[in-house]
Structures are given as C-alpha cells and as structure tokens.
C-alpha cells in the first residue's frame, strides 16, 4: 500500500468512526425517549482493484479501507412501564402500531388539515384524545385502527363521543326473607329503582303486610306511574318456602308453579312498560347463590333479612373516556358505568423489522427489504402472525443501554484518534520521501 493509499484508508476510518459517534450521540440523546429504537454501527471491509500477485499475501490488494453501515435494533425490546393513561399501550414482543402523519395543522383550531397517504409504524403508544377525537401520540402520529371485528385493514380512526341511550328496565330480581315471627298486621317496605321507557329514573315500593299465619299481601306502588298501585298479591309459605301466589288485580299476571314471577305494566308517560318481578321458585328455600327468592324463616331480627335487589336497565350516559385493552379492543366508557367496543387496534409484523426505513427514532416506513406488513390482533390468538400482546396503561421505554453506548464511544474515539495519527505519520513519511530528492 502506498503513502496515498494509507492516507485514503485512514480518512475512510475517520469517516466511519465519525458516523459511529454520530449514531452513539443520537442514541444517548434519546435514551429517555419513549418508544425510541437505537441504531448501532457495523463496519465493513473495502477491497478495491484486487489483482493477482506472486505472493498470495503480498501485493494481493492495492487499496483497502472501511465503511460504516447503520444497524437498526428495531427488534430489541425496551422496558415497559405503567403511566396510568388508559389510552396508552405498549407492545410486549413483535409488532408495530400503524399510524398516520398530518400534512399540516390548522393554527386556529389545532386540527389536521389532511394526512399523508403513507402508513407509518411505531412503538410509541402514549396515545391521548386530541381536539378532533383522534388518538395521537407524543410524536404527533395519529392512530390507524380497524372497525370492531376486522383483522386485516386499518384506516383513519375517530372516536365517537356521542352519548349512549338509556336501557329501560324490564326485569327485577328480588330476594328477601320475611320474618316468620312477625305479628299479623305488621308491614315492611322495600324501594326499587328502575329506568322507564323514556330513560328516566323511577322508584316504586314493595309493601309487605302480614295478614295471617304464613300469609302475606304484597302491594306494589309505582310513584308517578299509571296505575299508581298494583295488587295485592297474596303470598303463602309452607315450612318457610314459597308455596302459592294469587291475585285478583287484572293488571297483574302471576305464576302458580315453577318460576315465581309477577308481571306488571305501569305507564310513566311513554306507554305501558312491562316489568317482571322475579321471586325465585315455588317450594324453593334460601339459596345464597341465587339472585331472587322469597322465604319466611325465623331469624334473630323482626325485620326483613337476606334482602337482595338486582335489576337490568341503565340510565343514559355521556361519553367519559377511551381505553385500549390488551387484545387491542378500543373501548368507549360512559358516565353510567357502561362501555362498548368502538374499534380494534391491529399490529403490523414484518419479515425483516430491522430493515424498516427509519424516518425518526420512533417512526418507520415499510421498505423493499423489510417486506410487506402483516396485520393481526395483538397477542396472535390464532397463532399465525407472531404478534405480541399489548400492555394497557403503559409505554415502552427507549431500548438504549447508556453504559453500552459509553463503552462504544470510548472505542470509537480511540479508533478515530488512531486513524488521525496514521494520517500524521503517513504525511511525515511522504514529506521525508520528497525531501530525499532535494
């Protein structure tokens, strides 16, 4: 190798080590960036003008050198930490979250003016609702998701924050033990809340009056309804268990065997609303696992005992917040305690995820060498995509190991200095050779 070859090779070495130091600098500066994927440096030999010589070693190469190649560590998992945000998710294993980038933002409204046609992929899952009801992460990337039940196509996803309609009450499970030692003429009351056909909350009362040995009258008062009262229903017990139910009220329907039910249809202004009162079974005793049932056992109290009320129906609710589950279901939650599935987050897997086109430390594009994305449900429930599950209310930290980067920096710095020394030495030798002629 000539003096000029040595100079050229040393310059290549300096250039390669400078690139490595640049990668290290990028990694260290993003050591606390959520979802960041580090980039390493691979060094490759350069061989030019290879010629045949008499010796298999001497003069076989006239000029050698080195080049640096970026090595992306997209497969390397970062630490997952909780952040308490129910719309945040972290991918635990393979997979990238598909996102879109806005072409511009309206300065007056803060809304995106449009979106790029390209689909980006990220591991940064700290999503929050923006002013347009889209889920956007801290890098400004907008979540792309599918409709509920879809598993292979994503598109622009906008959260529907419409209120949810009320569900009128149609059934009430009622369990109570009437005191067997109560005196004739003693009365007791239970209140029950229901949702009427218009979505309003209503209350009505169940009045129990002991009319004889093992015999009670049940009257149902429906405040605000028409009629205002139903009953009475005469209820008898045998050895503490429900025996018979009868009524002379034509507005009531009662059963006489099997399941014990009382059906009434009060009108709260929106038409007759059928309500079924479930009272257990005839001949059935107290069952702690049951949700309904009438009994008359002696107890230490002269009041009602073992009271349990459960009814269907819910009032209307306003949209409260959105959450994402481990299987990717996007859940809308409401002020009335209800929730429903609003969308499906899908992950994308690639044959070569380390060969994705790195747009930034947290966003990537598919490339010719990465392969096409394969979308699927997180957790790979059918065993075909190899996608990892999600961790809800959490984010993935950077996968940079700072101690490792410091070690690499020392090596790169020393290599850079040594290449500089080679340039200095080669220059001095060249100067000495030129001085010989003088």
C-alpha positions in Angstrom: 0.0 0.0 0.0 1.4 3.4 -1.0 1.5 6.5 1.2 -1.5 7.8 -0.6 -3.3 4.5 0.0 -2.6 4.8 3.7 -3.9 8.3 3.7 -7.1 7.3 1.9 -7.7 4.3 4.2 -7.2 6.5 7.3 -9.6 9.1 6.0 -12.2 6.3 5.5 -11.5 5.1 9.0 -12.1 8.6 10.4 -15.3 9.0 8.3 -16.6 5.6 9.6 -15.8 6.3 13.2 -17.4 9.8 12.9 -20.6 8.1 11.7 -20.4 5.7 14.7 -20.0 8.6 17.1 -23.0 10.2 15.4 -25.1 7.1 16.0 -23.9 6.9 19.6 -24.8 10.6 20.1 -28.3 10.0 18.7 -28.8 7.0 21.0 -27.6 8.8 24.1 -29.7 11.9 23.5 -32.8 9.7 23.0 -32.1 7.4 26.0 -35.3 8.6 27.7 -37.4 9.0 24.5 -40.4 6.7 24.8 -40.5 4.1 22.0 -37.1 5.0 20.6 -35.2 2.2 18.8 -31.4 2.6 18.9 -29.1 2.4 15.9 -25.7 0.6 16.0 -22.8 0.8 13.6 -21.5 -2.1 11.5 -18.1 -1.8 9.9 -17.3 -3.4 6.6 -14.0 -4.0 4.7 -13.5 -2.3 1.4 -11.3 -4.0 -1.2 -10.5 -2.2 -4.5 -8.6 -3.3 -7.6 -7.8 -6.8 -6.4 -5.0 -8.2 -8.5 -3.1 -11.4 -8.7 0.4 -11.3 -7.3 3.2 -13.8 -7.0 2.5 -14.0 -3.3 -0.9 -14.9 -2.0 -0.4 -12.2 0.7 1.9 -9.5 -0.6 0.5 -7.1 -3.2 -2.8 -9.0 -3.5 -4.7 -5.8 -2.7 -3.5 -2.4 -3.7 -6.0 -0.5 -1.6 -8.1 -1.4 1.4 -10.4 0.5 3.7 -13.6 0.5 5.7 -17.1 1.8 5.5 -19.8 2.1 8.2 -23.3 0.8 7.9 -26.2 1.7 10.2 -27.6 -1.4 12.0 -31.1 -0.8 13.4 -32.2 -2.5 16.6 -35.9 -2.5 16.0 -36.4 -6.0 17.4 -34.8 -5.2 20.7 -37.5 -4.8 23.4 -37.5 -1.7 25.6 -38.6 -1.7 29.2 -42.3 -1.4 29.7 -43.5 1.0 32.5 -47.0 1.9 33.5 -48.1 5.6 33.1 -51.7 5.4 34.3 -53.1 6.6 31.0 -55.8 4.1 29.9 -55.5 5.0 26.3 -51.7 4.3 26.3 -50.4 0.9 25.2 -47.0 -0.8 25.0 -46.2 -3.7 22.7 -44.7 -6.7 24.5 -43.0 -8.6 21.7 -43.2 -8.4 18.0 -45.3 -5.8 16.2 -45.6 -2.2 15.3 -48.5 0.2 15.7 -49.8 1.7 12.4 -50.0 5.5 12.5 -50.6 8.4 10.1 -48.9 11.8 9.8 -50.7 15.0 9.2 -49.8 17.1 6.2 -50.5 20.2 8.2 -52.2 21.6 11.3 -54.8 24.4 11.3 -53.2 27.0 13.6 -56.6 28.4 14.6 -58.3 25.1 15.5 -55.4 22.7 16.1 -57.0 20.2 13.7 -55.0 18.3 11.0 -55.7 19.7 7.5 -55.0 16.3 5.9 -53.0 13.2 6.2 -50.2 11.6 4.2 -51.1 8.6 2.1 -48.2 6.6 3.6 -48.7 4.4 6.6 -46.0 4.8 9.3 -45.2 2.3 12.0 -44.2 3.0 15.6 -43.7 1.5 19.1 -44.6 4.8 20.8 -48.0 4.1 22.2 -48.7 7.1 24.6 -52.0 7.9 22.8 -54.3 10.6 24.0 -57.5 12.1 22.5 -57.0 15.3 20.6 -59.4 18.0 19.7 -60.7 16.0 16.7 -61.3 12.9 18.8 -58.4 11.1 17.2 -55.8 9.2 19.3 -52.4 10.9 18.8 -49.1 10.1 20.4 -46.5 12.5 21.8 -44.7 12.4 18.4 -47.8 13.8 16.7 -48.6 10.5 14.9 -52.3 9.5 14.6 -53.5 6.0 15.4 -54.8 4.0 12.5 -57.3 1.3 13.6 -60.0 -1.1 12.3 -63.7 -1.4 12.9 -64.7 -3.9 15.6 -64.1 -7.5 14.3 -61.8 -6.5 11.4 -58.3 -8.1 11.4 -56.6 -7.0 8.2 -57.2 -3.4 7.3 -56.6 -0.1 9.2 -57.8 3.4 8.4 -58.2 6.8 10.0 -59.9 6.3 13.4 -62.1 8.9 15.0 -63.6 8.2 18.5 -67.4 8.5 18.6 -68.1 10.5 21.7 -71.9 10.5 21.3 -73.9 9.8 24.5 -75.3 6.3 24.9 -79.0 5.8 25.1 -80.8 4.5 28.2 -81.9 0.9 28.5 -85.3 0.6 30.1 -85.8 -1.8 33.0 -87.7 -5.0 32.1 -86.7 -7.4 34.9 -86.1 -7.1 38.6 -84.6 -9.9 40.7 -85.9 -9.8 44.3 -84.7 -11.9 47.2 -85.9 -11.4 50.8 -86.7 -13.4 53.9 -89.9 -12.3 55.6 -89.7 -12.6 59.5 -91.7 -15.7 60.5 -92.3 -14.3 64.0 -93.8 -11.0 62.8 -97.2 -10.2 64.2 -100.3 -10.1 62.0 -100.8 -6.6 60.7 -97.1 -5.7 60.6 -95.9 -4.1 57.4 -92.5 -3.7 55.7 -91.3 -1.9 52.7 -88.5 -2.1 50.0 -87.7 0.5 47.4 -86.7 -0.4 43.9 -85.2 2.0 41.3 -85.9 1.4 37.6 -85.3 3.1 34.3 -88.6 3.9 32.5 -89.2 3.8 28.7 -88.0 7.4 28.3 -84.7 6.8 30.1 -85.8 8.5 33.4 -85.0 7.0 36.8 -88.1 5.9 38.7 -88.8 4.4 42.1 -91.5 2.2 43.3 -92.2 0.5 46.6 -92.9 -3.1 47.6 -95.1 -3.2 50.7 -95.5 -6.4 52.7 -98.3 -6.9 55.2 -98.6 -10.0 57.3 -102.3 -11.0 57.1 -102.2 -14.4 58.8 -100.1 -17.4 59.7 -97.7 -17.9 56.8 -99.7 -15.5 54.7 -98.6 -12.0 53.4 -100.0 -9.4 51.0 -97.7 -7.7 48.5 -98.7 -4.3 47.2 -96.6 -2.6 44.5 -96.8 1.2 44.4 -95.4 2.8 41.2 -94.9 6.5 42.1 -95.6 8.7 39.0 -97.0 5.8 37.0 -100.5 4.8 35.9 -101.9 3.0 37.7 -100.2 4.2 40.8 -100.6 0.9 42.7 -100.8 -2.8 41.8 -102.1 -5.7 43.9 -102.3 -7.0 46.4 -100.7 -10.4 45.7 -101.5 -12.9 48.3 -98.4 -15.0 49.1 -98.3 -18.1 51.3 -95.4 -20.1 52.7 -95.0 -23.7 53.7 -92.2 -24.6 56.1 -90.5 -21.3 55.2 -90.6 -21.9 51.5 -92.7 -20.1 48.9 -96.0 -22.1 48.4 -98.6 -20.1 46.5 -99.2 -16.7 44.9 -102.6 -15.4 43.8 -104.2 -12.0 43.0 -107.5 -10.5 42.0 -105.9 -7.5 40.3 -106.4 -7.9 36.5 -103.5 -5.6 35.8 -101.1 -8.2 37.3 -100.0 -11.6 36.0 -98.7 -14.1 38.5 -97.4 -17.6 38.1 -98.5 -20.5 40.2 -95.8 -23.1 39.6 -92.1 -23.3 38.7 -90.6 -19.9 38.5 -92.4 -17.4 40.7 -92.9 -14.1 38.8 -95.2 -11.1 39.0 -95.6 -9.1 35.8 -97.0 -5.5 35.7 -97.1 -2.8 33.0 -97.0 0.7 34.5 -97.2 3.8 32.2 -94.8 6.6 33.1 -95.9 8.7 30.2 -94.2 6.9 27.4 -96.6 4.0 27.1 -97.0 0.8 29.1 -93.7 -0.7 30.2 -93.7 -4.4 31.0 -91.8 -5.2 34.2 -91.3 -8.7 35.6 -90.6 -9.2 39.3 -88.6 -12.5 39.7 -89.3 -14.0 43.1 -87.4 -17.3 42.9 -89.2 -20.7 42.6 -92.2 -22.3 44.3 -91.0 -24.7 47.0 -87.5 -23.2 46.9 -85.7 -22.3 50.1 -83.0 -19.7 50.6 -80.1 -20.1 48.2 -77.1 -17.8 48.9 -76.0 -18.2 45.2 -79.4 -17.2 43.8 -80.3 -13.6 42.9 -84.0 -14.0 43.7 -86.2 -15.9 46.1 -88.9 -15.4 48.8 -88.7 -17.2 52.1 -90.2 -16.9 55.6 -87.8 -18.3 58.2 -87.5 -17.3 61.8 -84.5 -15.1 62.4 -82.8 -13.1 65.1 -84.4 -9.9 63.8 -88.0 -9.0 63.3 -87.1 -7.0 60.2 -86.6 -8.1 56.6 -83.4 -10.1 56.1 -81.3 -11.5 53.2 -82.5 -8.6 51.1 -81.1 -8.6 47.5 -82.3 -6.5 44.7 -80.9 -6.5 41.1 -82.5 -5.1 38.0 -81.5 -4.6 34.4 -81.7 -1.3 32.6 -79.4 1.7 32.8 -79.8 5.4 32.5 -78.3 7.2 29.5 -74.7 8.2 29.8 -72.3 10.8 28.4 -69.0 9.7 26.9 -66.3 9.7 29.6 -63.0 8.3 28.3 -61.5 5.8 25.9 -59.3 2.8 26.9 -57.4 0.2 25.0 -57.3 -3.4 26.2 -54.5 -6.0 25.9 -56.2 -7.6 22.9 -56.4 -4.2 21.1 -60.1 -3.6 21.6 -60.7 0.2 21.8 -63.4 0.7 24.5 -65.7 3.7 24.9 -66.6 4.3 28.5 -69.6 6.3 29.7 -70.7 8.1 32.9 -73.5 5.5 33.6 -70.9 2.7 34.0 -71.5 1.2 30.6 -68.9 0.5 28.0 -68.8 -0.7 24.4 -66.2 -1.7 21.8 -65.6 1.2 19.4 -62.7 -0.2 17.3 -59.9 -2.7 17.0 -56.2 -1.8 17.2 -54.2 -4.0 14.9 -50.4 -4.5 15.0 -48.2 -5.0 11.9 -45.4 -7.5 11.7 -42.6 -7.6 9.1 -40.3 -10.4 7.8 -37.3 -8.1 8.5 -38.3 -5.4 11.0 -34.7 -4.3 11.4 -34.7 -3.3 7.7 -37.6 -0.8 8.0 -36.9 2.7 6.6 -36.1 4.8 9.7 -37.9 8.1 9.4 -37.1 9.0 13.0 -36.2 7.2 16.2 -39.8 6.3 16.8 -41.4 6.1 13.3 -40.6 3.8 10.4 -41.8 3.1 6.9 -42.0 -0.3 5.1 -39.2 -0.8 2.6 -38.4 -3.2 -0.2 -36.1 -5.2 2.2 -38.3 -5.1 5.2 -41.2 -6.9 3.4 -44.8 -6.0 3.4 -46.7 -5.6 6.7 -48.9 -8.4 8.0 -51.7 -7.1 10.2 -53.2 -9.0 13.1 -54.8 -8.9 16.5 -52.3 -8.3 19.4 -51.3 -11.5 21.2 -51.7 -13.6 18.0 -54.8 -15.5 19.1 -54.8 -17.7 16.0 -51.1 -18.4 16.1 -50.3 -17.1 12.6 -48.8 -13.6 12.9 -46.3 -13.9 15.8 -47.6 -10.6 17.2 -47.0 -9.8 20.9 -49.8 -8.8 23.3 -50.3 -5.2 24.4 -49.8 -3.9 28.0 -52.6 -1.4 28.8 -51.9 1.9 30.5 -48.2 1.6 29.8 -45.5 2.7 27.4 -42.3 1.2 26.1 -39.1 3.0 27.1 -36.1 3.5 24.8 -34.1 0.3 24.2 -30.8 2.2 24.6 -28.3 0.9 27.2 -26.4 4.1 28.2 -23.5 2.1 29.7 -23.1 0.1 26.5 -23.1 3.4 24.5 -20.4 4.9 26.6 -18.2 1.8 26.0 -18.8 2.1 22.3 -18.0 5.8 22.4 -14.6 5.1 24.0 -13.7 2.6 21.3 -14.9 4.9 18.5 -13.0 7.8 20.0 -9.7 5.8 20.2 -10.1 4.4 16.7 -10.8 8.0 15.4 -7.6 9.2 17.1 -5.5 6.3 15.8 -6.7 7.0 12.2 -5.7 10.6 12.7 -2.3 9.5 13.9 -1.9 7.4 10.8 -2.6 10.4 8.6 0.0 12.4 10.5 2.6 9.6 10.2 1.9 9.0 6.5 2.2 12.7 5.9 5.6 12.8 7.7 6.8 9.8 5.7 5.7 11.4 2.4 7.4 14.6 3.3 10.6 12.7 4.2 10.5 10.9 0.8 10.1 14.3 -1.0 13.0 15.7 1.0 15.3 12.9 -0.3 15.0 14.3 -3.8 16.1 17.7 -2.6 
